[in-house]
Amino acid sequence: NIVVEAVANMGLALEYASDELRADRDVVLAATKNFGGALEYASDELQGCKDIVLEAVKNDVYAFNFASSNLHGDREVVLEVTKSDCEG
């Protein structure tokens, strides 16, 4: 998929994607692996998807700010944020 390839090379391009693409799991996952902050532009549903949020915070600890509040108390997510913050 050309869109997945595009955001895999420049995750921030998700900002300019359609709502449909912002709700596409593969597109958002590729974007957040490249640039964690792309989580800001993901659909609300995907901002609450634990595996996408984990990928985003591994790439950029500040992506946690865009994660759904229901994940702010998730042990695995919080540990990854702490780990990433200490490493980077």
N, CA, C and O atoms as a Tinker XYZ file with bonds, in Angstrom:
   352  protein
     1  N      0.842000   -1.179000    0.000000    73     2
     2  CA     0.000000    0.000000    0.000000    64     1     3
     3  C      0.889000    1.245000    0.000000    63     2     4     5
     4  O      1.774000    1.381000    0.845000    81     3
     5  N      0.657000    2.124000   -0.922000    73     3     6
     6  CA     1.501000    3.318000   -1.088000    64     5     7
     7  C      1.400000    4.266000    0.115000    63     6     8     9
     8  O      2.379000    4.922000    0.471000    81     7
     9  N      0.234000    4.334000    0.728000    73     7    10
    10  CA     0.071000    5.224000    1.889000    64     9    11
    11  C      0.881000    4.698000    3.068000    63    10    12    13
    12  O      1.522000    5.472000    3.779000    81    11
    13  N      0.852000    3.398000    3.272000    73    11    14
    14  CA     1.637000    2.798000    4.366000    64    13    15
    15  C      3.119000    3.076000    4.132000    63    14    16    17
    16  O      3.837000    3.433000    5.066000    81    15
    17  N      3.578000    2.918000    2.903000    73    15    18
    18  CA     4.977000    3.201000    2.582000    64    17    19
    19  C      5.322000    4.665000    2.836000    63    18    20    21
    20  O      6.399000    4.980000    3.342000    81    19
    21  N      4.397000    5.556000    2.479000    73    19    22
    22  CA     4.642000    6.988000    2.654000    64    21    23
    23  C      4.790000    7.350000    4.134000    63    22    24    25
    24  O      5.740000    8.035000    4.515000    81    23
    25  N      3.859000    6.893000    4.962000    73    23    26
    26  CA     3.936000    7.254000    6.385000    64    25    27
    27  C      5.044000    6.482000    7.093000    63    26    28    29
    28  O      5.542000    6.928000    8.127000    81    27
    29  N      5.437000    5.333000    6.551000    73    27    30
    30  CA     6.560000    4.592000    7.136000    64    29    31
    31  C      7.855000    5.372000    6.956000    63    30    32    33
    32  O      8.783000    5.231000    7.752000    81    31
    33  N      7.921000    6.192000    5.913000    73    31    34
    34  CA     9.106000    7.012000    5.660000    64    33    35
    35  C      9.004000    8.399000    6.269000    63    34    36    37
    36  O     10.018000    9.052000    6.516000    81    35
    37  N      7.788000    8.844000    6.508000    73    35    38
    38  CA     7.564000   10.170000    7.098000    64    37    39
    39  C      6.260000   10.123000    7.888000    63    38    40    41
    40  O      5.192000   10.478000    7.388000    81    39
    41  N      6.378000    9.680000    9.125000    73    39    42
    42  CA     5.208000    9.477000    9.968000    64    41    43
    43  C      4.337000   10.699000   10.136000    63    42    44    45
    44  O      3.119000   10.585000   10.281000    81    43
    45  N      4.946000   11.858000   10.118000    73    43    46
    46  CA     4.193000   13.095000   10.297000    64    45    47
    47  C      3.188000   13.328000    9.174000    63    46    48    49
    48  O      2.260000   14.121000    9.334000    81    47
    49  N      3.359000   12.655000    8.049000    73    47    50
    50  CA     2.414000   12.784000    6.927000    64    49    51
    51  C      1.006000   12.358000    7.333000    63    50    52    53
    52  O      0.037000   12.701000    6.655000    81    51
    53  N      0.885000   11.621000    8.424000    73    51    54
    54  CA    -0.438000   11.220000    8.907000    64    53    55
    55  C     -1.305000   12.438000    9.188000    63    54    56    57
    56  O     -2.530000   12.365000    9.093000    81    55
    57  N     -0.690000   13.536000    9.527000    73    55    58
    58  CA    -1.422000   14.776000    9.798000    64    57    59
    59  C     -2.297000   15.176000    8.607000    63    58    60    61
    60  O     -3.364000   15.761000    8.793000    81    59
    61  N     -1.858000   14.869000    7.404000    73    59    62
    62  CA    -2.552000   15.294000    6.192000    64    61    63
    63  C     -3.420000   14.198000    5.585000    63    62    64    65
    64  O     -4.007000   14.386000    4.520000    81    63
    65  N     -3.502000   13.067000    6.252000    73    63    66
    66  CA    -4.287000   11.941000    5.756000    64    65    67
    67  C     -5.774000   12.148000    6.039000    63    66    68    69
    68  O     -6.157000   12.916000    6.922000    81    67
    69  N     -6.579000   11.460000    5.283000    73    67    70
    70  CA    -8.035000   11.521000    5.480000    64    69    71
    71  C     -8.405000   10.849000    6.799000    63    70    72    73
    72  O     -7.615000   10.099000    7.372000    81    71
    73  N     -9.607000   11.128000    7.267000    73    71    74
    74  CA   -10.087000   10.498000    8.502000    64    73    75
    75  C    -10.083000    8.971000    8.362000    63    74    76    77
    76  O     -9.790000    8.254000    9.319000    81    75
    77  N    -10.407000    8.494000    7.182000    73    75    78
    78  CA   -10.429000    7.051000    6.935000    64    77    79
    79  C     -9.041000    6.446000    7.136000    63    78    80    81
    80  O     -8.902000    5.384000    7.742000    81    79
    81  N     -8.022000    7.124000    6.628000    73    79    82
    82  CA    -6.654000    6.620000    6.780000    64    81    83
    83  C     -6.155000    6.766000    8.209000    63    82    84    85
    84  O     -5.365000    5.946000    8.677000    81    83
    85  N     -6.606000    7.798000    8.902000    73    83    86
    86  CA    -6.221000    7.984000   10.300000    64    85    87
    87  C     -6.835000    6.919000   11.198000    63    86    88    89
    88  O     -6.404000    6.723000   12.335000    81    87
    89  N     -7.840000    6.238000   10.676000    73    87    90
    90  CA    -8.497000    5.162000   11.415000    64    89    91
    91  C     -8.036000    3.789000   10.936000    63    90    92    93
    92  O     -8.514000    2.764000   11.424000    81    91
    93  N     -7.109000    3.768000    9.983000    73    91    94
    94  CA    -6.598000    2.512000    9.443000    64    93    95
    95  C     -5.419000    2.034000   10.295000    63    94    96    97
    96  O     -4.395000    2.710000   10.390000    81    95
    97  N     -5.575000    0.895000   10.894000    73    95    98
    98  CA    -4.582000    0.366000   11.827000    64    97    99
    99  C     -3.186000    0.251000   11.206000    63    98   100   101
   100  O     -2.199000    0.651000   11.822000    81    99
   101  N     -3.102000   -0.288000   10.003000    73    99   102
   102  CA    -1.797000   -0.472000    9.358000    64   101   103
   103  C     -1.115000    0.862000    9.062000    63   102   104   105
   104  O      0.096000    0.997000    9.232000    81   103
   105  N     -1.891000    1.833000    8.624000    73   103   106
   106  CA    -1.348000    3.155000    8.311000    64   105   107
   107  C     -0.828000    3.817000    9.577000    63   106   108   109
   108  O      0.287000    4.337000    9.598000    81   107
   109  N     -1.628000    3.798000   10.623000    73   107   110
   110  CA    -1.238000    4.448000   11.884000    64   109   111
   111  C     -0.046000    3.741000   12.523000    63   110   112   113
   112  O      0.849000    4.397000   13.055000    81   111
   113  N     -0.028000    2.432000   12.476000    73   111   114
   114  CA     1.098000    1.692000   13.046000    64   113   115
   115  C      2.394000    2.036000   12.318000    63   114   116   117
   116  O      3.428000    2.241000   12.954000    81   115
   117  N      2.344000    2.101000   10.999000    73   115   118
   118  CA     3.531000    2.463000   10.220000    64   117   119
   119  C      3.988000    3.878000   10.551000    63   118   120   121
   120  O      5.185000    4.136000   10.672000    81   119
   121  N      3.042000    4.786000   10.695000    73   119   122
   122  CA     3.379000    6.179000   10.996000    64   121   123
   123  C      4.012000    6.315000   12.372000    63   122   124   125
   124  O      5.010000    7.020000   12.526000    81   123
   125  N      3.445000    5.648000   13.376000    73   123   126
   126  CA     3.961000    5.786000   14.733000    64   125   127
   127  C      5.296000    5.081000   14.919000    63   126   128   129
   128  O      6.086000    5.463000   15.781000    81   127
   129  N      5.554000    4.046000   14.111000    73   127   130
   130  CA     6.875000    3.400000   14.166000    64   129   131
   131  C      7.945000    4.356000   13.644000    63   130   132   133
   132  O      9.088000    4.316000   14.099000    81   131
   133  N      7.580000    5.210000   12.696000    73   131   134
   134  CA     8.521000    6.177000   12.140000    64   133   135
   135  C      8.628000    7.411000   13.034000    63   134   136   137
   136  O      9.723000    7.917000   13.281000    81   135
   137  N      7.482000    7.885000   13.514000    73   135   138
   138  CA     7.429000    9.111000   14.317000    64   137   139
   139  C      6.325000    8.943000   15.350000    63   138   140   141
   140  O      5.142000    9.033000   15.022000    81   139
   141  N      6.706000    8.702000   16.583000    73   139   142
   142  CA     5.732000    8.445000   17.642000    64   141   143
   143  C      4.681000    9.521000   17.788000    63   142   144   145
   144  O      3.530000    9.232000   18.113000    81   143
   145  N      5.075000   10.773000   17.545000    73   143   146
   146  CA     4.145000   11.891000   17.671000    64   145   147
   147  C      3.002000   11.856000   16.680000    63   146   148   149
   148  O      2.034000   12.604000   16.817000    81   147
   149  N      3.104000   10.989000   15.675000    73   147   150
   150  CA     2.010000   10.840000   14.706000    64   149   151
   151  C      0.748000   10.331000   15.395000    63   150   152   153
   152  O     -0.348000   10.438000   14.845000    81   151
   153  N      0.899000    9.780000   16.592000    73   151   154
   154  CA    -0.260000    9.312000   17.352000    64   153   155
   155  C     -1.283000   10.434000   17.538000    63   154   156   157
   156  O     -2.481000   10.172000   17.641000    81   155
   157  N     -0.819000   11.657000   17.579000    73   155   158
   158  CA    -1.713000   12.809000   17.726000    64   157   159
   159  C     -2.776000   12.834000   16.627000    63   158   160   161
   160  O     -3.892000   13.299000   16.858000    81   159
   161  N     -2.444000   12.345000   15.452000    73   159   162
   162  CA    -3.339000   12.440000   14.297000    64   161   163
   163  C     -4.133000   11.169000   14.044000    63   162   164   165
   164  O     -4.937000   11.112000   13.114000    81   163
   165  N     -3.915000   10.153000   14.862000    73   163   166
   166  CA    -4.670000    8.907000   14.737000    64   165   167
   167  C     -6.101000    9.117000   15.224000    63   166   168   169
   168  O     -6.386000   10.049000   15.976000    81   167
   169  N     -6.980000    8.245000   14.787000    73   167   170
   170  CA    -8.366000    8.310000   15.256000    64   169   171
   171  C     -8.401000    8.088000   16.769000    63   170   172   173
   172  O     -7.471000    7.523000   17.344000    81   171
   173  N     -9.476000    8.535000   17.398000    73   171   174
   174  CA    -9.632000    8.338000   18.839000    64   173   175
   175  C     -9.533000    6.858000   19.201000    63   174   176   177
   176  O     -8.922000    6.489000   20.204000    81   175
   177  N    -10.139000    6.029000   18.377000    73   175   178
   178  CA   -10.114000    4.590000   18.644000    64   177   179
   179  C     -8.680000    4.055000   18.663000    63   178   180   181
   180  O     -8.316000    3.285000   19.552000    81   179
   181  N     -7.873000    4.460000   17.692000    73   179   182
   182  CA    -6.506000    3.959000   17.624000    64   181   183
   183  C     -5.595000    4.613000   18.662000    63   182   184   185
   184  O     -4.563000    4.044000   19.019000    81   183
   185  N     -5.957000    5.787000   19.144000    73   183   186
   186  CA    -5.203000    6.391000   20.247000    64   185   187
   187  C     -5.410000    5.591000   21.530000    63   186   188   189
   188  O     -4.655000    5.735000   22.492000    81   187
   189  N     -6.431000    4.756000   21.532000    73   187   190
   190  CA    -6.704000    3.891000   22.671000    64   189   191
   191  C     -6.266000    2.456000   22.457000    63   190   192   193
   192  O     -6.517000    1.597000   23.302000    81   191
   193  N     -5.624000    2.191000   21.353000    73   191   194
   194  CA    -5.155000    0.842000   21.018000    64   193   195
   195  C     -3.772000    0.633000   21.641000    63   194   196   197
   196  O     -2.805000    1.297000   21.267000    81   195
   197  N     -3.694000   -0.279000   22.576000    73   195   198
   198  CA    -2.492000   -0.452000   23.382000    64   197   199
   199  C     -1.240000   -0.732000   22.559000    63   198   200   201
   200  O     -0.192000   -0.142000   22.824000    81   199
   201  N     -1.322000   -1.612000   21.574000    73   199   202
   202  CA    -0.108000   -1.943000   20.829000    64   201   203
   203  C      0.380000   -0.784000   19.971000    63   202   204   205
   204  O      1.584000   -0.639000   19.761000    81   203
   205  N     -0.525000    0.034000   19.476000    73   203   206
   206  CA    -0.121000    1.212000   18.702000    64   205   207
   207  C      0.515000    2.245000   19.635000    63   206   208   209
   208  O      1.540000    2.839000   19.300000    81   207
   209  N     -0.078000    2.452000   20.776000    73   207   210
   210  CA     0.473000    3.404000   21.750000    64   209   211
   211  C      1.855000    2.937000   22.213000    63   210   212   213
   212  O      2.765000    3.753000   22.355000    81   211
   213  N      2.016000    1.650000   22.446000    73   211   214
   214  CA     3.327000    1.139000   22.851000    64   213   215
   215  C      4.385000    1.414000   21.783000    63   214   216   217
   216  O      5.497000    1.827000   22.110000    81   215
   217  N      4.054000    1.191000   20.526000    73   215   218
   218  CA     4.997000    1.482000   19.439000    64   217   219
   219  C      5.325000    2.976000   19.399000    63   218   220   221
   220  O      6.478000    3.361000   19.209000    81   219
   221  N      4.311000    3.800000   19.577000    73   219   222
   222  CA     4.512000    5.246000   19.532000    64   221   223
   223  C      5.445000    5.715000   20.649000    63   222   224   225
   224  O      6.367000    6.492000   20.399000    81   223
   225  N      5.213000    5.250000   21.876000    73   223   226
   226  CA     6.043000    5.719000   22.988000    64   225   227
   227  C      7.448000    5.120000   22.955000    63   226   228   229
   228  O      8.383000    5.707000   23.499000    81   227
   229  N      7.604000    3.958000   22.322000    73   227   230
   230  CA     8.952000    3.419000   22.127000    64   229   231
   231  C      9.758000    4.356000   21.234000    63   230   232   233
   232  O     10.968000    4.510000   21.405000    81   231
   233  N      9.081000    4.969000   20.294000    73   231   234
   234  CA     9.723000    5.870000   19.337000    64   233   235
   235  C      9.867000    7.278000   19.903000    63   234   236   237
   236  O     10.864000    7.955000   19.655000    81   235
   237  N      8.868000    7.711000   20.661000    73   235   238
   238  CA     8.858000    9.079000   21.193000    64   237   239
   239  C      8.028000    9.091000   22.472000    63   238   240   241
   240  O      6.803000    8.991000   22.420000    81   239
   241  N      8.686000    9.211000   23.606000    73   239   242
   242  CA     7.999000    9.152000   24.895000    64   241   243
   243  C      6.883000   10.201000   25.000000    63   242   244   245
   244  O      5.898000    9.985000   25.706000    81   243
   245  N      7.028000   11.306000   24.318000    73   243   246
   246  CA     6.011000   12.365000   24.392000    64   245   247
   247  C      4.717000   11.989000   23.681000    63   246   248   249
   248  O      3.706000   12.673000   23.837000    81   247
   249  N      4.737000   10.918000   22.909000    73   247   250
   250  CA     3.516000   10.431000   22.262000    64   249   251
   251  C      2.480000   10.009000   23.301000    63   250   252   253
   252  O      1.285000    9.950000   23.012000    81   251
   253  N      2.949000    9.719000   24.503000    73   251   254
   254  CA     2.038000    9.345000   25.595000    64   253   255
   255  C      0.978000   10.425000   25.805000    63   254   256   257
   256  O     -0.141000   10.122000   26.220000    81   255
   257  N      1.317000   11.662000   25.525000    73   255   258
   258  CA     0.367000   12.769000   25.675000    64   257   259
   259  C     -0.850000   12.617000   24.765000    63   258   260   261
   260  O     -1.901000   13.198000   25.034000    81   259
   261  N     -0.714000   11.842000   23.694000    73   259   262
   262  CA    -1.797000   11.689000   22.733000    64   261   263
   263  C     -2.533000   10.361000   22.888000    63   262   264   265
   264  O     -3.488000   10.081000   22.162000    81   263
   265  N     -2.083000    9.551000   23.835000    73   263   266
   266  CA    -2.746000    8.270000   24.094000    64   265   267
   267  C     -4.071000    8.525000   24.803000    63   266   268   269
   268  O     -4.221000    9.491000   25.551000    81   267
   269  N     -5.005000    7.656000   24.556000    73   267   270
   270  CA    -6.299000    7.736000   25.227000    64   269   271
   271  C     -6.099000    7.672000   26.741000    63   270   272   273
   272  O     -5.232000    6.947000   27.230000    81   271
   273  N     -6.889000    8.418000   27.461000    73   271   274
   274  CA    -6.736000    8.460000   28.919000    64   273   275
   275  C     -6.935000    7.088000   29.562000    63   274   276   277
   276  O     -6.427000    6.844000   30.656000    81   275
   277  N     -7.669000    6.188000   28.898000    73   275   278
   278  CA    -7.866000    4.863000   29.489000    64   277   279
   279  C     -6.564000    4.056000   29.521000    63   278   280   281
   280  O     -6.495000    3.034000   30.204000    81   279
   281  N     -5.532000    4.497000   28.794000    73   279   282
   282  CA    -4.232000    3.809000   28.833000    64   281   283
   283  C     -3.238000    4.482000   29.771000    63   282   284   285
   284  O     -2.146000    3.958000   29.990000    81   283
   285  N     -3.595000    5.623000   30.321000    73   283   286
   286  CA    -2.674000    6.343000   31.205000    64   285   287
   287  C     -2.395000    5.592000   32.497000    63   286   288   289
   288  O     -1.391000    5.847000   33.161000    81   287
   289  N     -3.269000    4.679000   32.852000    73   287   290
   290  CA    -3.052000    3.879000   34.060000    64   289   291
   291  C     -2.628000    2.454000   33.753000    63   290   292   293
   292  O     -2.491000    1.633000   34.660000    81   291
   293  N     -2.421000    2.157000   32.476000    73   291   294
   294  CA    -2.030000    0.800000   32.086000    64   293   295
   295  C     -0.571000    0.551000   32.469000    63   294   296   297
   296  O      0.320000    1.305000   32.078000    81   295
   297  N     -0.343000   -0.490000   33.221000    73   295   298
   298  CA     0.991000   -0.771000   33.762000    64   297   299
   299  C      2.039000   -0.909000   32.657000    63   298   300   301
   300  O      3.113000   -0.314000   32.744000    81   299
   301  N      1.736000   -1.684000   31.628000    73   299   302
   302  CA     2.711000   -1.923000   30.559000    64   301   303
   303  C      3.052000   -0.636000   29.802000    63   302   304   305
   304  O      4.210000   -0.396000   29.460000    81   303
   305  N      2.050000    0.174000   29.549000    73   303   306
   306  CA     2.282000    1.440000   28.837000    64   305   307
   307  C      3.117000    2.377000   29.699000    63   306   308   309
   308  O      4.084000    2.970000   29.221000    81   307
   309  N      2.750000    2.509000   30.956000    73   307   310
   310  CA     3.480000    3.409000   31.856000    64   309   311
   311  C      4.930000    2.944000   32.027000    63   310   312   313
   312  O      5.846000    3.766000   32.058000    81   311
   313  N      5.137000    1.643000   32.137000    73   311   314
   314  CA     6.507000    1.128000   32.245000    64   313   315
   315  C      7.311000    1.431000   30.987000    63   314   316   317
   316  O      8.492000    1.764000   31.077000    81   315
   317  N      6.692000    1.321000   29.824000    73   315   318
   318  CA     7.397000    1.629000   28.582000    64   317   319
   319  C      7.744000    3.111000   28.504000    63   318   320   321
   320  O      8.826000    3.478000   28.047000    81   319
   321  N      6.829000    3.953000   28.949000    73   319   322
   322  CA     7.101000    5.397000   28.972000    64   321   323
   323  C      8.278000    5.688000   29.886000    63   322   324   325
   324  O      9.179000    6.445000   29.524000    81   323
   325  N      8.273000    5.093000   31.062000    73   323   326
   326  CA     9.357000    5.300000   32.018000    64   325   327
   327  C     10.669000    4.785000   31.472000    63   326   328   329
   328  O     11.698000    5.452000   31.579000    81   327
   329  N     10.637000    3.602000   30.889000    73   327   330
   330  CA    11.834000    3.003000   30.303000    64   329   331
   331  C     12.379000    3.876000   29.167000    63   330   332   333
   332  O     13.574000    4.165000   29.112000    81   331
   333  N     11.498000    4.285000   28.277000    73   331   334
   334  CA    11.916000    5.103000   27.142000    64   333   335
   335  C     12.455000    6.459000   27.599000    63   334   336   337
   336  O     13.423000    6.975000   27.040000    81   335
   337  N     11.816000    7.025000   28.620000    73   335   338
   338  CA    12.260000    8.320000   29.128000    64   337   339
   339  C     13.661000    8.213000   29.751000    63   338   340   341
   340  O     14.488000    9.112000   29.600000    81   339
   341  N     13.908000    7.111000   30.444000    73   339   342
   342  CA    15.226000    6.921000   31.071000    64   341   343
   343  C     16.317000    6.637000   30.052000    63   342   344   345
   344  O     17.472000    7.012000   30.252000    81   343
   345  N     15.953000    5.976000   28.957000    73   343   346
   346  CA    16.945000    5.623000   27.937000    64   345   347
   347  C     17.243000    6.773000   27.003000    63   346   348   349
   348  O     18.348000    6.879000   26.471000    81   347
   349  N     16.263000    7.632000   26.804000    73   347   350
   350  CA    16.457000    8.604000   25.755000    64   349   351
   351  C     16.576000    9.992000   26.163000    63   350   352
   352  O     16.743000   10.872000   25.319000    81   351
